[in-house]
Amino acid sequence: MGYAEEVEAPATRVTYQVRSSVPGWFFRLEELPTGFWRAKGRDVHGNTVNLIGSDPDRTLSIAEGAAREISEVVA
C-alpha cells in the first residue's frame, strides 16, 4: 500500500531593503518562491504599498509611483 506525502514548497526567499527615491518611505523587495517579486513600502505615517510583479526593478518603480501618489494626497 502506497502513501502520498505532502511536500511543502521551499520557503526560501531573498529580501532586500531598498533606499527609496520617495521621501519618508522605506521599501523591502522580496523574491518569492514562485519567482515573482514583492515590493512592500511603508511611510512614517503608517501608509503602506504592496505590489507583486515579475520584474524586480519595474515592481519597485510602480510601488514607488503609488507611494508618491499617496504622499501627494496626504500632504
N, C-alpha and C positions, 0 to 999 in steps of 0.2 A: 504494500500500500504506500503510495507516494504522498508526501506532504508538501504543500505550497508554502513558501516562506515569503513574508512581506519584506521587501527591500526598500530601504529609505534612500531617497536621493541625497547625494552628498551636500552637506550644509556649508561647504566651504564657499566663501566669497571674499572678495577683496574690498576693503573700504578705504577711501582716500578723503582726507579733509582738504577742501579746496578754498583758496583765497578768492573771495567773491569780488567782482567788479562793482557790485551794488552796495553802497554804504549802509552799514548797520545789519547786513545779512551774513550768515555763516552757512556754508554748504558742506554736505558729505556726498560723495559719489561712490556708489556701491555696485560691484559686479555681482549679479545674481547667478545662482546655479543654472538658470535657464539660458544664460548667455546674454541676457538683457542687462541694462544699466538703470539704476535708480538714483535720481538726484533729489536729495532732501535738503530743504533750506528752512531756516528759522531766523526771524529778526529779533531785535532787542525787546519788542513789544509782545512777542509770542505768536505772531502771524507765521504761518507755515506754507511751504510749497512742496509738493511731492509729485514727481514725474518719472515715468518709466519709458525707456526707448532703447533702440538697438545700437545707436552710436553714442559713445560717452560724451564727446565734445558737443554734439548737437543737443543731446538731452540736457546737459548743463546750461547751454546757451538759452534754450527755451525756458528752462526753470528760472534763470536769471531775468529773462524778459518778463515773466509773470511776477517775479519779486519787484521789479521796477514799477509795474502797473499797480501792485498793491501799495507800494510806498507812495505813489502819487495820489491814490485815493485816500489814504490815511492822513497824508500831510495837509 
